[in-house]
């Protein structure tokens, strides 16, 4: 197939995530102030979109507290730099089973299963331009943890997001997730000019190799906008791979803590490195207003 390089690329920075990285680097933001400041620094470095989770400020553990989302979004919106706001809606679908011989009852300490409306409530209150929709159920690296997103749950959440005027960013961790996403578009749950993030190398989703990556890329409809990322040391190679394959890029501390061997990164440094790669390939890095125009986004105040 011919090379179809993207010449106008937007960068998403995934600022903090919900993984257990809070004690592995002092640069992983915990408090609402730290998360917002890190997002603002990433925007100044060239990120057009910031993808935000929230954490409990004292422990750094992932959180769903509405007041934390409101504080983060308010701080970002009040900053002197413009950026497209993308909030996660992936929390609240965690199931942790018991042992292989006695899987039930579920492990209450790790299980966090809530309804569709509760999973989208912070989106309804904060009204970001974008929020994520993890388009499938999958096993993660942990032995007994399952990220649960049933077709019925995704239809309900997708309808709520579309009704709010917030664009879902489809998170596709494997080829079947794209298949389901296409079905949601066909059903009218999602608009046909969909936005998708290809999530590579996340155990046990799509493996981190270029053959699988190109299979994912080739499964994206021509009128969709797509971006991609991979983890750890593969983060920057996938910046180049995504641009060369016609897509956009995502970097950030959610997916990778390192700038180089023995050198812990900040979000701004990861964005700066990505911008350098993109520009050295001969492409242009576009800003937040250009992204809004391309994706038909509207920047709004919260309710």
Buried (B, 14 or more C-beta within 10 A) or exposed (E): EEEEBBEEBBBBBBBBBBBEBBEEEEBBBBBBEBBBBBBBBBBBBBBBBBBBBBBBBEEBEBBBEBEBBBBBBBBBBEBEBBBBBBBBBBBBBBBBBEEEEEEEEBBEEEBBEEEBEEBBBBBBBBBBBBBBBBBBBBEBEEEBBBBBBEEEBBBBBBBBBBEBEBBBBBBBBBBBBBEBBBBBBEEEBBBEBBBBBBBBBBEEBBEBEEEBBEEBBEBBBEEBBBBBBBBEEBBBEBBBBBBBBBBBBBBBBBBBBBBEEEEBBBBBBBBBBBBBBBEEBEBEBBBBEBBBEBBEBEBBEEE
